[in-house]
């Protein structure tokens, strides 16, 4: 099983990454830190390419994609929100869907407010449904990540 970890935290090796590594049971085969990538908002791409298509190539190589985000202001990071918006654009523009049939698991670094975790999870689950992705669920602590098999 080939794993891709898409880290939407500003901390490349922070709590979100530790939770993802715990869920995977080691290091992912591929890690993408969105802080190191240039992913433009919908409508801002213009004629200049960004890194979204390159990340989609990594998605094609993976069996399982782990999306990881901290909680900021009771929601996902802006990096993850932009990434999800761009995923939606694939369907709107009738582009080949590199996510089709993949499994996505979600890692959310926030143990205190279950409502934030629930909200983020619902957003990702809806996106998965629309894009024909298997949603594996969310974990929001190292303890949960250890208990749940990938």
Phi, psi and omega in degrees: 000122181264129185248142175238126177252118176255107185265116181258024177259155175284347181259107184299327183237029183274202184298321179299315179296318179298320178294319179296317179297323178294316179298318180288330184088028181151201181278143175290159177292323179225136174238133174239118175264111185298335178297335180269000185248157176253100177239114184279155175295156174303133180090351180254002184293319182054216180270356181268125178286153173237195187269002183299315180298324178294320178294323177299327175295321175294323178299317180302327183281344187262153171268322182233135176246127175256120173263129180236134179213145166279172175256124176238125179052044177064027178211176178292163177294156177299328177300315181289321180299315178298318179299316179295320176301318180291327174300316180300325181298332177303314181289317182300321182266007178054044178270160174302135186263101180290346181271348185305125177078357179285168173249134176241130171246154186238134176242122182237119181272087176187110185261348190274321186247099181294338179293321178296316179299316180298315181300310181298318180298319180296318179300311181294319179298319178296318178298318179299316180301312182297327185260010179059050178246142176280121180267119183271350180106182185236149169236146183231016176203161176297324179298314178297318181298323179290326185279335188259121177287147179283000000 
